[in-house]
Amino acid sequence: METSYKPFPKSEPVLRPDRRFLFSRLSHLIALGFGSGLSRVAPGTVGTLWAWIAFLLIDRLGRPGDAGWALIIGATLLAGWWASVATVKRTGVADPGYIVIDEVVAFWLVLWLAAPVGFWGQFWAFWLFRYFDAAKPGPVRWADQAFKGWGWRGGWGIMFDDLVAAACTLLLIAFWRWL
């Protein structure tokens, strides 16, 4: 059920957030990937690069293992969903490019499930994921349109198309390994 409710803020929609906006609420900090979404050029790519660096740091310093990564990714998915809903509500923009927590969660999933791979495997996983996320071919386009809207549905839509892009990336990696 699609809602016509459009939660615009009291002022104009936030089209270009700044540091003040980023640090004004925890939900903004999470949704904007701890600042990577502030990039004026390709925020989704910058958010994915930040995800890659964060993954390497968490994996090397924390050594979470498979159960730990499952918990981290699951918790970040839920936190990202919440943060996306809250940020969209405050900005009045349904699916802004500066929300990059969706790229973070999805790329962490790719890196975790594609492991073990070295730098070049991660490099190609990065570019495959960016292709699927940006070009939105086939199933990714469907996922992008399936949950458009506001509120919890729209927040899920922000996260969902990136999860489908991650699945497409992982399918190509699996196929490459099979060859």
C-alpha positions in Angstrom: 0.0 0.0 0.0 1.6 3.2 -1.1 1.1 6.3 1.0 0.7 9.8 -0.3 2.2 11.2 2.9 5.2 13.2 2.0 7.1 14.4 5.1 8.7 17.6 3.9 10.5 19.5 6.5 9.3 22.9 7.6 11.8 24.6 5.3 13.0 23.7 1.8 14.1 20.1 1.1 17.8 19.5 1.9 19.5 18.9 -1.5 23.1 19.4 -0.3 23.8 18.5 3.3 26.7 20.0 5.1 28.8 19.1 8.2 26.3 20.9 10.5 23.5 18.7 9.1 25.7 15.6 9.3 26.4 16.1 13.0 23.0 17.3 14.0 21.6 13.8 14.6 22.9 10.3 14.9 20.6 9.2 12.1 22.2 11.6 9.7 25.7 10.5 10.7 24.8 6.9 10.0 22.8 7.5 6.8 25.5 9.7 5.3 28.2 7.0 6.0 30.0 9.1 8.6 30.5 11.9 6.1 31.3 10.0 2.9 27.9 11.0 1.6 28.9 14.6 1.7 31.1 14.2 -1.3 30.0 16.5 -4.1 31.2 14.1 -6.7 29.9 10.5 -6.8 28.8 10.1 -3.2 27.8 6.5 -3.8 31.3 5.6 -5.0 32.9 7.5 -2.1 30.5 5.7 0.3 31.5 2.3 -1.2 35.2 3.3 -0.9 34.6 4.2 2.7 32.9 0.8 3.2 35.9 -1.0 1.7 38.3 0.8 4.1 36.0 0.3 7.1 35.7 -3.4 6.2 39.4 -3.9 6.1 39.9 -2.1 9.4 37.1 -4.0 11.2 38.3 -7.3 9.8 42.0 -6.8 10.7 41.6 -5.0 14.0 38.4 -6.8 15.3 38.8 -10.1 13.6 35.0 -10.7 13.9 34.9 -14.0 12.0 31.8 -15.2 10.1 29.3 -14.9 13.0 30.7 -11.5 13.9 30.3 -10.2 10.3 26.8 -11.6 10.1 25.9 -9.7 13.3 27.7 -6.5 12.1 26.0 -6.5 8.7 22.6 -7.4 10.2 22.8 -4.7 12.8 24.1 -2.1 10.3 21.2 -3.1 7.9 18.6 -2.4 10.6 20.4 0.8 11.8 20.7 1.9 8.2 17.1 1.3 7.5 16.1 3.4 10.6 18.6 6.1 9.7 17.4 6.3 6.1 13.8 6.7 7.2 14.7 9.4 9.8 17.0 11.3 7.4 14.5 11.2 4.5 11.8 12.5 6.9 13.9 15.4 7.9 15.2 16.3 4.4 12.0 15.9 2.3 13.9 14.0 -0.4 12.7 10.5 -1.0 15.9 8.7 -2.1 18.8 11.2 -1.9 22.2 10.3 -3.3 23.9 11.5 -0.2 22.4 8.6 1.8 25.2 6.0 1.4 24.6 3.5 4.3 22.9 1.3 1.7 26.2 1.1 -0.2 28.1 0.4 3.0 25.9 -2.5 4.1 25.7 -4.0 0.6 29.4 -3.8 -0.1 30.3 -5.3 3.3 28.1 -8.2 2.3 30.0 -8.6 -1.0 33.4 -8.5 0.7 32.3 -10.9 3.4 30.7 -13.5 1.2 33.4 -13.2 -1.6 36.2 -13.9 0.9 38.9 -14.9 0.8 40.0 -12.6 -2.0 43.1 -10.4 -2.2 43.3 -6.8 -3.3 42.5 -7.5 -7.0 39.5 -9.6 -6.1 38.2 -6.8 -3.9 39.0 -4.3 -6.6 37.0 -6.1 -9.2 34.2 -6.7 -6.7 34.1 -3.0 -6.0 33.8 -2.1 -9.7 31.2 -4.8 -10.3 29.1 -3.6 -7.4 29.4 0.0 -8.5 28.3 -1.0 -12.0 25.2 -2.8 -10.7 24.4 0.0 -8.2 24.8 2.9 -10.7 23.5 1.4 -13.9 20.7 -0.6 -12.3 20.3 -3.3 -14.9 17.4 -5.7 -14.8 16.7 -6.9 -11.3 18.4 -3.9 -9.7 16.1 -1.6 -11.6 13.1 -3.6 -10.4 14.3 -3.5 -6.8 14.9 0.2 -7.1 11.2 0.7 -8.1 9.6 -1.9 -5.9 9.7 0.0 -2.6 9.5 3.6 -3.6 7.8 5.9 -1.2 8.1 7.4 2.2 8.3 6.0 5.7 9.5 2.5 6.5 8.7 1.3 3.0 10.8 4.0 1.3 13.6 3.4 3.8 13.6 -0.3 2.9 13.6 0.7 -0.8 16.8 2.7 -0.2 18.5 -0.4 1.2 16.9 -3.1 -1.0 18.2 -2.1 -4.4 21.8 -2.1 -3.1 21.3 -5.6 -1.6 20.1 -6.8 -5.0 23.2 -5.1 -6.6 25.3 -7.0 -4.1 23.5 -10.3 -5.0 24.2 -9.7 -8.7 27.9 -8.9 -7.9 28.2 -12.1 -5.9 26.5 -14.2 -8.7 29.1 -12.9 -11.2 31.9 -13.6 -8.7 30.6 -17.2 -8.2 30.3 -17.7 -11.9 33.9 -16.4 -12.4 35.1 -18.8 -9.7 33.2 -21.7 -11.3 35.0 -21.1 -14.7 
